[in-house]
Amino acid sequence: MTDEPQATTGATTEETSSHMEQAYRRLSRRAIIFTSLVILVVLGVAAVIGFGAISRRFQGARDLDRAASLLERADGVVLDVDEVVRSEATSEVATQAKALQAKLPSARRDLEECQRLIADAMDKVTEDEQRHARLLQASVAARLKMLGPASVILEANVKAGQALQPSQDGWAIVLAAEKLADQSVLEYNRLTRPGVTRSTQLALQAARRFGAARPYFSQAASAFPEAGFERYVKLIDAKIALLATSRQSNSAWLAGKIPAANTAIRRYNAQEQQVLKLAGALPATPGTAVADAYETLAGAATKLYDAARKEATEADARLNTF
């Protein structure tokens, strides 16, 4: 009877050991499954992070490419502006400047968009690309500095170019009229009937020439008010009035009315002093009037433009050697 309990105890031990082994195996499998799940989650997160980083990197590169493209497009306007700014004022240059005025806003928008794209790309790209982006940013910033004063300079070019030719044409007519007026005085000083008669004819021709010059200076004054071409208009009007007095004196002399002729001559002499005063206040030529007004209007802007242009040239050189 003592052997049977011993047999039962051994069987129980074996059963217990078997249950423990099964439990252990189940625990091990759970541990393996859990570990595998953790690894999958980690790998998934890493994949997402890696994909996001790569995506950001590509987006940054695309932003820089887009910025470079916009800079190239804006440069078409910037280079045309530079050509006009560095040219002498003519009617052709005035036409170019007027066309470029309409293009400045779009070029400025392109450059401002360049700045935005570069700023957005800075924290997405590699360090090497960041260095390139900073150089690109410097070129963009310098061009924006150029376009600021360029608008003032273009406006001055438009005014100068539109005023220069009519003022020069008008001045040529004035000089021809002056010669006729001088000949009229010489003929009068002969104090002969043929001479005074000829003087009257010449004075009338001179007055007509002065009158023909007037619209040119009116046009120039409208195109470039800052140049003061109304001074030339006043001189022309004074010359026409002076010649009218001269003809009055001639008519009185030819009619034998010497006192009336002398009275007209005294009036003529007083008017002539006013004419000389008006003439003395004029610039040497209409071209000088245009140049002086241009400097007043655009001189400071030109200095700012030149400084920004130098900055852009240096920035481009650094960018090209990167």
DOMARVO-720884 format. One record per residue (C-alpha): residue in three letters; residue number from 1; x, y, z. Coordinates in Angstrom, 2 decimals. Layout:
DOMARVO-720884
atom code ALA, pos NUM, c1 X, c2 Y, c3 Z
...
END
This chain:
DOMARVO-720884
atom code MET, pos 1, c1 0.00, c2 0.00, c3 0.00
atom code THR, pos 2, c1 2.92, c2 2.33, c3 0.56
atom code ASP, pos 3, c1 3.99, c2 2.09, c3 -3.15
atom code GLU, pos 4, c1 0.72, c2 3.47, c3 -4.58
atom code PRO, pos 5, c1 0.96, c2 6.94, c3 -3.05
atom code GLN, pos 6, c1 4.55, c2 7.21, c3 -4.37
atom code ALA, pos 7, c1 3.32, c2 6.42, c3 -7.90
atom code THR, pos 8, c1 0.62, c2 9.11, c3 -7.63
atom code THR, pos 9, c1 3.12, c2 11.73, c3 -6.47
atom code GLY, pos 10, c1 5.38, c2 11.10, c3 -9.49
atom code ALA, pos 11, c1 2.51, c2 11.44, c3 -11.92
atom code THR, pos 12, c1 1.44, c2 14.72, c3 -10.33
atom code THR, pos 13, c1 4.95, c2 16.11, c3 -10.63
atom code GLU, pos 14, c1 5.10, c2 15.22, c3 -14.29
atom code GLU, pos 15, c1 1.70, c2 16.84, c3 -14.93
atom code THR, pos 16, c1 2.75, c2 20.01, c3 -13.09
atom code SER, pos 17, c1 5.96, c2 20.21, c3 -15.09
atom code SER, pos 18, c1 4.04, c2 19.75, c3 -18.33
atom code HIS, pos 19, c1 1.59, c2 22.55, c3 -17.42
atom code MET, pos 20, c1 4.47, c2 24.90, c3 -16.55
atom code GLU, pos 21, c1 6.21, c2 24.19, c3 -19.82
atom code GLN, pos 22, c1 3.04, c2 24.90, c3 -21.78
atom code ALA, pos 23, c1 2.48, c2 28.13, c3 -19.85
atom code TYR, pos 24, c1 6.06, c2 29.16, c3 -20.49
atom code ARG, pos 25, c1 5.71, c2 28.42, c3 -24.17
atom code ARG, pos 26, c1 2.52, c2 30.47, c3 -24.32
atom code LEU, pos 27, c1 4.29, c2 33.32, c3 -22.52
atom code SER, pos 28, c1 7.23, c2 33.08, c3 -24.85
atom code ARG, pos 29, c1 5.00, c2 33.23, c3 -27.88
atom code ARG, pos 30, c1 3.22, c2 36.30, c3 -26.49
atom code ALA, pos 31, c1 6.56, c2 37.91, c3 -25.80
atom code ILE, pos 32, c1 7.73, c2 37.20, c3 -29.34
atom code ILE, pos 33, c1 4.49, c2 38.54, c3 -30.81
atom code PHE, pos 34, c1 4.67, c2 41.68, c3 -28.64
atom code THR, pos 35, c1 8.31, c2 42.23, c3 -29.52
atom code SER, pos 36, c1 7.53, c2 41.78, c3 -33.19
atom code LEU, pos 37, c1 4.70, c2 44.28, c3 -32.92
atom code VAL, pos 38, c1 6.99, c2 46.77, c3 -31.20
atom code ILE, pos 39, c1 9.59, c2 46.32, c3 -33.91
atom code LEU, pos 40, c1 6.99, c2 46.78, c3 -36.62
atom code VAL, pos 41, c1 5.69, c2 49.94, c3 -34.95
atom code VAL, pos 42, c1 9.23, c2 51.31, c3 -34.59
atom code LEU, pos 43, c1 10.03, c2 50.48, c3 -38.19
atom code GLY, pos 44, c1 6.75, c2 52.04, c3 -39.31
atom code VAL, pos 45, c1 7.41, c2 55.24, c3 -37.39
atom code ALA, pos 46, c1 10.95, c2 55.34, c3 -38.73
atom code ALA, pos 47, c1 9.62, c2 54.84, c3 -42.24
atom code VAL, pos 48, c1 7.11, c2 57.64, c3 -41.79
atom code ILE, pos 49, c1 9.76, c2 59.95, c3 -40.34
atom code GLY, pos 50, c1 12.19, c2 59.02, c3 -43.08
atom code PHE, pos 51, c1 9.62, c2 59.53, c3 -45.80
atom code GLY, pos 52, c1 8.61, c2 62.88, c3 -44.29
atom code ALA, pos 53, c1 12.23, c2 64.02, c3 -44.17
atom code ILE, pos 54, c1 12.81, c2 62.97, c3 -47.75
atom code SER, pos 55, c1 9.58, c2 64.64, c3 -48.81
atom code ARG, pos 56, c1 10.58, c2 67.88, c3 -47.05
atom code ARG, pos 57, c1 14.00, c2 67.70, c3 -48.69
atom code PHE, pos 58, c1 12.45, c2 67.33, c3 -52.13
atom code GLN, pos 59, c1 10.01, c2 70.16, c3 -51.42
atom code GLY, pos 60, c1 12.87, c2 72.42, c3 -50.35
atom code ALA, pos 61, c1 14.79, c2 71.57, c3 -53.52
atom code ARG, pos 62, c1 11.72, c2 72.29, c3 -55.62
atom code ASP, pos 63, c1 11.29, c2 75.65, c3 -53.86
atom code LEU, pos 64, c1 14.88, c2 76.60, c3 -54.66
atom code ASP, pos 65, c1 14.47, c2 75.54, c3 -58.29
atom code ARG, pos 66, c1 11.29, c2 77.60, c3 -58.53
atom code ALA, pos 67, c1 13.04, c2 80.59, c3 -56.95
atom code ALA, pos 68, c1 15.89, c2 80.33, c3 -59.45
atom code SER, pos 69, c1 13.37, c2 80.20, c3 -62.30
atom code LEU, pos 70, c1 11.54, c2 83.29, c3 -61.04
atom code LEU, pos 71, c1 14.83, c2 85.13, c3 -60.63
atom code GLU, pos 72, c1 15.71, c2 84.34, c3 -64.23
atom code ARG, pos 73, c1 12.32, c2 85.64, c3 -65.39
atom code ALA, pos 74, c1 12.64, c2 88.84, c3 -63.36
atom code ASP, pos 75, c1 16.14, c2 89.35, c3 -64.75
atom code GLY, pos 76, c1 14.64, c2 89.93, c3 -68.19
atom code VAL, pos 77, c1 13.07, c2 93.12, c3 -66.85
atom code VAL, pos 78, c1 16.01, c2 94.01, c3 -64.60
atom code LEU, pos 79, c1 18.48, c2 93.88, c3 -67.50
atom code ASP, pos 80, c1 16.20, c2 95.96, c3 -69.73
atom code VAL, pos 81, c1 15.84, c2 98.52, c3 -66.95
atom code ASP, pos 82, c1 19.61, c2 98.64, c3 -66.54
atom code GLU, pos 83, c1 20.06, c2 99.33, c3 -70.24
atom code VAL, pos 84, c1 17.64, c2 102.26, c3 -70.11
atom code VAL, pos 85, c1 19.08, c2 103.67, c3 -66.89
atom code ARG, pos 86, c1 22.57, c2 103.72, c3 -68.39
atom code SER, pos 87, c1 21.47, c2 105.28, c3 -71.70
atom code GLU, pos 88, c1 21.23, c2 108.94, c3 -72.65
atom code ALA, pos 89, c1 17.77, c2 110.43, c3 -72.81
atom code THR, pos 90, c1 16.17, c2 110.18, c3 -76.26
atom code SER, pos 91, c1 12.64, c2 109.77, c3 -77.52
atom code GLU, pos 92, c1 13.39, c2 106.09, c3 -78.22
atom code VAL, pos 93, c1 14.71, c2 105.55, c3 -74.69
atom code ALA, pos 94, c1 11.63, c2 107.33, c3 -73.34
atom code THR, pos 95, c1 9.43, c2 104.84, c3 -75.18
atom code GLN, pos 96, c1 11.39, c2 101.92, c3 -73.72
atom code ALA, pos 97, c1 11.25, c2 103.42, c3 -70.24
atom code LYS, pos 98, c1 7.49, c2 103.90, c3 -70.45
atom code ALA, pos 99, c1 7.00, c2 100.25, c3 -71.47
atom code LEU, pos 100, c1 9.23, c2 99.06, c3 -68.63
atom code GLN, pos 101, c1 7.27, c2 101.06, c3 -66.06
atom code ALA, pos 102, c1 4.35, c2 98.70, c3 -66.66
atom code LYS, pos 103, c1 6.60, c2 95.64, c3 -66.14
atom code LEU, pos 104, c1 8.18, c2 96.69, c3 -62.85
atom code PRO, pos 105, c1 5.33, c2 95.47, c3 -60.59
atom code SER, pos 106, c1 5.41, c2 91.92, c3 -62.01
atom code ALA, pos 107, c1 9.21, c2 91.76, c3 -61.74
atom code ARG, pos 108, c1 9.01, c2 92.95, c3 -58.15
atom code ARG, pos 109, c1 6.37, c2 90.31, c3 -57.36
atom code ASP, pos 110, c1 8.59, c2 87.59, c3 -58.87
atom code LEU, pos 111, c1 11.53, c2 88.67, c3 -56.73
atom code GLU, pos 112, c1 9.42, c2 88.86, c3 -53.57
atom code GLU, pos 113, c1 8.12, c2 85.35, c3 -54.29
atom code CYS, pos 114, c1 11.74, c2 84.26, c3 -54.69
atom code GLN, pos 115, c1 12.46, c2 85.52, c3 -51.20
atom code ARG, pos 116, c1 9.49, c2 83.65, c3 -49.78
atom code LEU, pos 117, c1 10.42, c2 80.38, c3 -51.49
atom code ILE, pos 118, c1 14.02, c2 80.59, c3 -50.35
atom code ALA, pos 119, c1 12.99, c2 81.35, c3 -46.76
atom code ASP, pos 120, c1 10.61, c2 78.36, c3 -46.77
atom code ALA, pos 121, c1 13.30, c2 76.06, c3 -48.14
atom code MET, pos 122, c1 16.04, c2 76.96, c3 -45.67
atom code ASP, pos 123, c1 15.07, c2 74.45, c3 -42.93
atom code LYS, pos 124, c1 14.30, c2 71.65, c3 -45.40
atom code VAL, pos 125, c1 17.48, c2 71.36, c3 -47.44
atom code THR, pos 126, c1 21.04, c2 70.26, c3 -46.78
atom code GLU, pos 127, c1 23.72, c2 72.57, c3 -45.41
atom code ASP, pos 128, c1 25.31, c2 72.81, c3 -48.84
atom code GLU, pos 129, c1 22.00, c2 73.78, c3 -50.36
atom code GLN, pos 130, c1 21.46, c2 76.30, c3 -47.58
atom code ARG, pos 131, c1 24.73, c2 78.02, c3 -48.50
atom code HIS, pos 132, c1 23.58, c2 78.16, c3 -52.11
atom code ALA, pos 133, c1 20.18, c2 79.48, c3 -51.00
atom code ARG, pos 134, c1 21.79, c2 82.31, c3 -49.02
atom code LEU, pos 135, c1 23.81, c2 83.35, c3 -52.08
atom code LEU, pos 136, c1 20.67, c2 83.23, c3 -54.18
atom code GLN, pos 137, c1 18.86, c2 85.31, c3 -51.57
atom code ALA, pos 138, c1 21.57, c2 87.98, c3 -51.74
atom code SER, pos 139, c1 21.18, c2 88.29, c3 -55.51
atom code VAL, pos 140, c1 17.41, c2 88.59, c3 -55.17
atom code ALA, pos 141, c1 17.66, c2 91.22, c3 -52.43
atom code ALA, pos 142, c1 20.09, c2 93.33, c3 -54.46
atom code ARG, pos 143, c1 17.76, c2 93.30, c3 -57.46
atom code LEU, pos 144, c1 14.85, c2 94.45, c3 -55.32
atom code LYS, pos 145, c1 17.06, c2 97.32, c3 -54.14
atom code MET, pos 146, c1 17.71, c2 98.20, c3 -57.78
atom code LEU, pos 147, c1 14.03, c2 98.28, c3 -58.71
atom code GLY, pos 148, c1 13.19, c2 100.80, c3 -55.97
atom code PRO, pos 149, c1 15.11, c2 103.78, c3 -57.37
atom code ALA, pos 150, c1 14.70, c2 102.43, c3 -60.93
atom code SER, pos 151, c1 11.06, c2 103.52, c3 -60.96
atom code VAL, pos 152, c1 12.11, c2 107.13, c3 -60.26
atom code ILE, pos 153, c1 14.84, c2 106.98, c3 -62.91
atom code LEU, pos 154, c1 12.50, c2 105.52, c3 -65.52
atom code GLU, pos 155, c1 9.99, c2 108.30, c3 -64.87
atom code ALA, pos 156, c1 12.75, c2 110.88, c3 -65.31
atom code ASN, pos 157, c1 13.82, c2 109.18, c3 -68.56
atom code VAL, pos 158, c1 10.26, c2 109.28, c3 -69.88
atom code LYS, pos 159, c1 9.96, c2 113.00, c3 -69.14
atom code ALA, pos 160, c1 13.41, c2 113.90, c3 -70.44
atom code GLY, pos 161, c1 13.07, c2 111.85, c3 -73.61
atom code GLN, pos 162, c1 9.65, c2 113.27, c3 -74.43
atom code ALA, pos 163, c1 10.75, c2 116.87, c3 -73.81
atom code LEU, pos 164, c1 14.19, c2 116.89, c3 -75.41
atom code GLN, pos 165, c1 13.33, c2 116.65, c3 -79.11
atom code PRO, pos 166, c1 10.49, c2 119.21, c3 -79.21
atom code SER, pos 167, c1 12.54, c2 121.66, c3 -77.15
atom code GLN, pos 168, c1 15.50, c2 121.28, c3 -79.51
atom code ASP, pos 169, c1 13.26, c2 121.69, c3 -82.55
atom code GLY, pos 170, c1 11.68, c2 124.76, c3 -81.00
atom code TRP, pos 171, c1 15.07, c2 126.21, c3 -80.14
atom code ALA, pos 172, c1 16.28, c2 125.85, c3 -83.73
atom code ILE, pos 173, c1 13.25, c2 127.87, c3 -84.86
atom code VAL, pos 174, c1 13.93, c2 130.50, c3 -82.17
atom code LEU, pos 175, c1 17.53, c2 130.94, c3 -83.35
atom code ALA, pos 176, c1 16.35, c2 131.39, c3 -86.94
atom code ALA, pos 177, c1 13.79, c2 133.95, c3 -85.76
atom code GLU, pos 178, c1 16.51, c2 135.81, c3 -83.83
atom code LYS, pos 179, c1 18.51, c2 136.24, c3 -87.03
atom code LEU, pos 180, c1 15.51, c2 137.76, c3 -88.78
atom code ALA, pos 181, c1 14.89, c2 140.08, c3 -85.81
atom code ASP, pos 182, c1 18.54, c2 141.25, c3 -85.85
atom code GLN, pos 183, c1 18.36, c2 141.92, c3 -89.61
atom code SER, pos 184, c1 15.19, c2 143.93, c3 -89.01
atom code VAL, pos 185, c1 17.04, c2 146.18, c3 -86.56
atom code LEU, pos 186, c1 19.92, c2 146.66, c3 -89.01
atom code GLU, pos 187, c1 17.54, c2 147.66, c3 -91.80
atom code TYR, pos 188, c1 15.73, c2 150.14, c3 -89.56
atom code ASN, pos 189, c1 19.00, c2 151.77, c3 -88.53
atom code ARG, pos 190, c1 19.57, c2 152.75, c3 -92.15
atom code LEU, pos 191, c1 16.73, c2 155.27, c3 -91.63
atom code THR, pos 192, c1 15.76, c2 155.07, c3 -95.30
atom code ARG, pos 193, c1 12.31, c2 154.32, c3 -96.64
atom code PRO, pos 194, c1 13.45, c2 151.07, c3 -98.32
atom code GLY, pos 195, c1 15.37, c2 150.10, c3 -95.21
atom code VAL, pos 196, c1 12.49, c2 150.73, c3 -92.80
atom code THR, pos 197, c1 10.09, c2 148.98, c3 -95.16
atom code ARG, pos 198, c1 12.40, c2 145.99, c3 -95.30
atom code SER, pos 199, c1 12.70, c2 146.14, c3 -91.50
atom code THR, pos 200, c1 8.93, c2 145.84, c3 -91.14
atom code GLN, pos 201, c1 8.83, c2 142.80, c3 -93.41
atom code LEU, pos 202, c1 11.65, c2 141.09, c3 -91.51
atom code ALA, pos 203, c1 10.03, c2 141.87, c3 -88.15
atom code LEU, pos 204, c1 6.80, c2 140.27, c3 -89.32
atom code GLN, pos 205, c1 8.67, c2 137.15, c3 -90.53
atom code ALA, pos 206, c1 10.55, c2 136.93, c3 -87.23
atom code ALA, pos 207, c1 7.31, c2 137.19, c3 -85.22
atom code ARG, pos 208, c1 5.80, c2 134.37, c3 -87.24
atom code ARG, pos 209, c1 8.88, c2 132.20, c3 -86.64
atom code PHE, pos 210, c1 8.73, c2 132.84, c3 -82.92
atom code GLY, pos 211, c1 5.06, c2 131.96, c3 -82.98
atom code ALA, pos 212, c1 5.88, c2 128.69, c3 -84.76
atom code ALA, pos 213, c1 8.37, c2 127.81, c3 -82.03
atom code ARG, pos 214, c1 5.91, c2 128.33, c3 -79.20
atom code PRO, pos 215, c1 3.98, c2 125.00, c3 -79.50
atom code TYR, pos 216, c1 7.22, c2 123.03, c3 -79.29
atom code PHE, pos 217, c1 8.08, c2 124.55, c3 -75.94
atom code SER, pos 218, c1 4.52, c2 124.15, c3 -74.73
atom code GLN, pos 219, c1 4.80, c2 120.46, c3 -75.58
atom code ALA, pos 220, c1 8.15, c2 120.21, c3 -73.79
atom code ALA, pos 221, c1 6.75, c2 121.99, c3 -70.75
atom code SER, pos 222, c1 3.85, c2 119.53, c3 -70.54
atom code ALA, pos 223, c1 6.18, c2 116.54, c3 -70.91
atom code PHE, pos 224, c1 8.73, c2 117.71, c3 -68.33
atom code PRO, pos 225, c1 7.28, c2 120.38, c3 -66.01
atom code GLU, pos 226, c1 10.35, c2 120.26, c3 -63.77
atom code ALA, pos 227, c1 12.58, c2 121.51, c3 -66.63
atom code GLY, pos 228, c1 10.95, c2 124.96, c3 -66.60
atom code PHE, pos 229, c1 10.21, c2 125.27, c3 -70.29
atom code GLU, pos 230, c1 7.53, c2 127.84, c3 -69.52
atom code ARG, pos 231, c1 10.50, c2 130.25, c3 -69.30
atom code TYR, pos 232, c1 11.09, c2 129.75, c3 -73.02
atom code VAL, pos 233, c1 7.41, c2 130.35, c3 -73.72
atom code LYS, pos 234, c1 7.57, c2 133.64, c3 -71.79
atom code LEU, pos 235, c1 10.65, c2 134.68, c3 -73.77
atom code ILE, pos 236, c1 8.94, c2 133.89, c3 -77.06
atom code ASP, pos 237, c1 5.85, c2 135.89, c3 -76.08
atom code ALA, pos 238, c1 8.07, c2 138.82, c3 -75.04
atom code LYS, pos 239, c1 9.93, c2 138.63, c3 -78.37
atom code ILE, pos 240, c1 6.67, c2 138.68, c3 -80.34
atom code ALA, pos 241, c1 5.49, c2 141.70, c3 -78.35
atom code LEU, pos 242, c1 8.84, c2 143.44, c3 -78.93
atom code LEU, pos 243, c1 8.60, c2 142.88, c3 -82.68
atom code ALA, pos 244, c1 5.05, c2 144.26, c3 -82.67
atom code THR, pos 245, c1 6.35, c2 147.47, c3 -81.07
atom code SER, pos 246, c1 9.12, c2 147.58, c3 -83.67
atom code ARG, pos 247, c1 6.56, c2 147.43, c3 -86.48
atom code GLN, pos 248, c1 4.57, c2 150.22, c3 -84.81
atom code SER, pos 249, c1 7.66, c2 152.40, c3 -84.75
atom code ASN, pos 250, c1 8.37, c2 151.59, c3 -88.40
atom code SER, pos 251, c1 4.82, c2 152.42, c3 -89.45
atom code ALA, pos 252, c1 4.96, c2 155.77, c3 -87.63
atom code TRP, pos 253, c1 8.30, c2 156.63, c3 -89.23
atom code LEU, pos 254, c1 7.08, c2 155.70, c3 -92.72
atom code ALA, pos 255, c1 3.98, c2 157.86, c3 -92.12
atom code GLY, pos 256, c1 6.18, c2 160.80, c3 -91.17
atom code LYS, pos 257, c1 4.97, c2 160.72, c3 -87.56
atom code ILE, pos 258, c1 8.38, c2 161.07, c3 -86.00
atom code PRO, pos 259, c1 7.22, c2 161.85, c3 -82.41
atom code ALA, pos 260, c1 5.01, c2 158.74, c3 -82.45
atom code ALA, pos 261, c1 7.91, c2 156.74, c3 -83.87
atom code ASN, pos 262, c1 10.20, c2 157.99, c3 -81.11
atom code THR, pos 263, c1 7.61, c2 157.11, c3 -78.45
atom code ALA, pos 264, c1 7.37, c2 153.60, c3 -79.87
atom code ILE, pos 265, c1 11.16, c2 153.34, c3 -79.88
atom code ARG, pos 266, c1 11.34, c2 154.26, c3 -76.19
atom code ARG, pos 267, c1 8.74, c2 151.60, c3 -75.46
atom code TYR, pos 268, c1 10.74, c2 149.19, c3 -77.61
atom code ASN, pos 269, c1 13.92, c2 149.86, c3 -75.63
atom code ALA, pos 270, c1 12.15, c2 149.21, c3 -72.30
atom code GLN, pos 271, c1 10.67, c2 145.98, c3 -73.61
atom code GLU, pos 272, c1 14.03, c2 144.91, c3 -74.95
atom code GLN, pos 273, c1 15.54, c2 145.14, c3 -71.48
atom code GLN, pos 274, c1 12.87, c2 142.76, c3 -70.20
atom code VAL, pos 275, c1 13.58, c2 140.40, c3 -73.09
atom code LEU, pos 276, c1 17.30, c2 140.42, c3 -72.32
atom code LYS, pos 277, c1 16.55, c2 139.70, c3 -68.67
atom code LEU, pos 278, c1 14.36, c2 136.72, c3 -69.58
atom code ALA, pos 279, c1 16.97, c2 135.41, c3 -72.01
atom code GLY, pos 280, c1 19.75, c2 135.75, c3 -69.46
atom code ALA, pos 281, c1 17.86, c2 133.59, c3 -66.97
atom code LEU, pos 282, c1 17.64, c2 130.67, c3 -69.40
atom code PRO, pos 283, c1 20.02, c2 127.69, c3 -69.41
atom code ALA, pos 284, c1 22.53, c2 127.72, c3 -72.26
atom code THR, pos 285, c1 20.42, c2 125.31, c3 -74.31
atom code PRO, pos 286, c1 17.20, c2 123.33, c3 -73.88
atom code GLY, pos 287, c1 19.39, c2 120.24, c3 -73.53
atom code THR, pos 288, c1 20.98, c2 121.83, c3 -70.47
atom code ALA, pos 289, c1 17.52, c2 122.52, c3 -69.04
atom code VAL, pos 290, c1 16.61, c2 118.86, c3 -69.51
atom code ALA, pos 291, c1 19.88, c2 117.62, c3 -68.00
atom code ASP, pos 292, c1 19.59, c2 119.90, c3 -64.97
atom code ALA, pos 293, c1 15.99, c2 118.85, c3 -64.29
atom code TYR, pos 294, c1 16.86, c2 115.19, c3 -64.79
atom code GLU, pos 295, c1 19.64, c2 115.45, c3 -62.21
atom code THR, pos 296, c1 17.32, c2 117.13, c3 -59.73
atom code LEU, pos 297, c1 14.65, c2 114.48, c3 -60.27
atom code ALA, pos 298, c1 16.78, c2 111.35, c3 -60.50
atom code GLY, pos 299, c1 20.24, c2 112.20, c3 -59.16
atom code ALA, pos 300, c1 19.75, c2 110.72, c3 -55.69
atom code ALA, pos 301, c1 17.89, c2 107.71, c3 -57.09
atom code THR, pos 302, c1 20.73, c2 107.09, c3 -59.54
atom code LYS, pos 303, c1 23.26, c2 106.91, c3 -56.70
atom code LEU, pos 304, c1 21.08, c2 104.40, c3 -54.85
atom code TYR, pos 305, c1 20.62, c2 102.40, c3 -58.04
atom code ASP, pos 306, c1 24.36, c2 102.32, c3 -58.75
atom code ALA, pos 307, c1 25.09, c2 101.07, c3 -55.22
atom code ALA, pos 308, c1 22.44, c2 98.34, c3 -55.52
atom code ARG, pos 309, c1 23.73, c2 97.40, c3 -58.97
atom code LYS, pos 310, c1 27.24, c2 96.97, c3 -57.59
atom code GLU, pos 311, c1 25.82, c2 94.84, c3 -54.79
atom code ALA, pos 312, c1 23.97, c2 92.68, c3 -57.33
atom code THR, pos 313, c1 27.09, c2 92.26, c3 -59.45
atom code GLU, pos 314, c1 29.11, c2 91.09, c3 -56.45
atom code ALA, pos 315, c1 26.32, c2 88.76, c3 -55.29
atom code ASP, pos 316, c1 26.09, c2 87.23, c3 -58.76
atom code ALA, pos 317, c1 29.84, c2 86.67, c3 -58.84
atom code ARG, pos 318, c1 29.71, c2 84.76, c3 -55.54
atom code LEU, pos 319, c1 26.72, c2 82.76, c3 -56.75
atom code ASN, pos 320, c1 28.39, c2 81.86, c3 -60.05
atom code THR, pos 321, c1 31.52, c2 80.59, c3 -58.29
atom code PHE, pos 322, c1 29.61, c2 78.45, c3 -55.77
END
